[in-house]
Structure formats: C-alpha cells, structure tokens
Amino acid sequence: MSDTAAQLVQVAGALLILAAFAATQFDRLEPHSRPYLVLNVAGSLILTVLAWSERQYGFLLLEAVWALISLWGLAQVLRGRTPPASH
C-alpha cells in the first residue's frame, strides 16, 4: 500500500471513532448502542492493522485494546445484556 493510501485509510479509521464520539456528545447515539460500538470496532480495527504493519507498538496497544473492549461491549449488546450505567 502506498504511503498516501495508508494515510487515507488511517484517517478513515480515525474518523469512524471520532464520529461515534461526537455522536454521543451531541446525544445522537448512546454509548452502548450497536451503531456506536460498530463504529468503534471498525475504526479501531483499521488502526490496529495499520499500526501492526508500521510497527508502531504503542499505537498498536492502544487500538488493539480499544477494539477488544468495543467488541466485548458489542457482544454484550447483541446478547441482550444491558451494560452497567456510566458514571
């Protein structure tokens, strides 16, 4: 993948995560909703793969953990379990 293409994919991944965050801040999405969690999973997985390929281990750690926690939350929602309320 060219450097320009990698940068565009990286920006797309970041925009997915930022869109979810902004939507919760403007009361458009609930933090435990499927769309919010899917945006976080997709964005963080994209950034995880890019961090791995570029050997950016700090960024890899952050994004991989973000993806795992988002996947866990999504799995809980899909099973019909309501996550605990945020404080």
C-alpha positions as CSV (number, residue, x, y, z in Angstrom):
1,M,0.0,0.0,0.0
2,S,1.4,3.4,-0.9
3,D,2.0,5.9,1.8
4,T,-0.8,8.1,0.6
5,A,-3.3,5.3,0.6
6,A,-2.2,4.2,4.1
7,Q,-2.7,7.7,5.3
8,L,-6.2,7.9,3.8
9,V,-7.2,4.6,5.4
10,Q,-5.7,5.8,8.7
11,V,-7.8,9.0,8.5
12,A,-10.9,6.9,7.7
13,G,-10.4,4.7,10.7
14,A,-9.9,7.7,13.0
15,L,-13.0,9.4,11.5
16,L,-15.1,6.4,12.4
17,I,-14.0,6.6,16.0
18,L,-14.4,10.3,16.2
19,A,-17.9,10.2,14.6
20,A,-19.0,7.8,17.3
21,F,-17.6,10.0,20.0
22,A,-19.1,13.2,18.5
23,A,-22.5,11.5,18.1
24,T,-22.5,10.6,21.8
25,Q,-21.5,14.1,22.8
26,F,-24.4,15.6,20.8
27,D,-26.9,13.0,22.1
28,R,-27.2,11.3,18.7
29,L,-26.0,7.9,19.8
30,E,-26.0,6.1,23.2
31,P,-22.5,4.8,24.2
32,H,-23.9,1.2,24.4
33,S,-25.8,1.3,21.1
34,R,-24.9,-1.0,18.3
35,P,-24.0,1.8,15.8
36,Y,-21.7,3.4,18.4
37,L,-19.9,0.1,19.1
38,V,-19.7,-0.9,15.4
39,L,-18.1,2.5,14.6
40,N,-15.6,2.0,17.4
41,V,-14.8,-1.6,16.4
42,A,-14.4,-0.8,12.7
43,G,-12.2,2.3,13.3
44,S,-10.0,0.7,15.9
45,L,-9.5,-2.5,13.8
46,I,-8.4,-0.4,10.8
47,L,-6.0,1.5,13.0
48,T,-4.8,-1.7,14.7
49,V,-3.9,-3.3,11.3
50,L,-2.1,-0.2,10.2
51,A,-0.2,0.1,13.5
52,W,0.9,-3.5,13.2
53,S,2.1,-3.1,9.6
54,E,4.0,0.0,10.5
55,R,5.4,-1.5,13.8
56,Q,4.1,1.3,15.9
57,Y,3.7,-0.7,19.1
58,G,2.3,2.0,21.4
59,F,-0.4,2.8,18.9
60,L,-0.9,-0.9,18.3
61,L,-1.5,-1.5,22.0
62,L,-4.0,1.4,22.3
63,E,-6.0,0.4,19.2
64,A,-6.0,-3.3,19.8
65,V,-7.3,-2.8,23.4
66,W,-9.9,-0.3,22.1
67,A,-11.0,-2.9,19.5
68,L,-11.2,-5.7,22.1
69,I,-13.2,-3.6,24.6
70,S,-15.6,-2.4,21.8
71,L,-16.0,-6.0,20.6
72,W,-16.8,-7.1,24.1
73,G,-19.4,-4.3,24.5
74,L,-20.9,-5.2,21.1
75,A,-21.1,-8.8,22.1
76,Q,-22.9,-7.9,25.3
77,V,-25.4,-5.8,23.5
78,L,-26.0,-8.4,20.8
79,R,-26.7,-11.0,23.6
80,G,-29.4,-8.6,25.0
81,R,-27.4,-7.8,28.1
82,T,-27.5,-4.2,29.3
83,P,-24.1,-2.9,30.3
84,P,-23.8,-1.1,33.6
85,A,-24.6,2.6,33.5
86,S,-21.8,5.1,33.1
87,H,-20.9,7.3,36.0
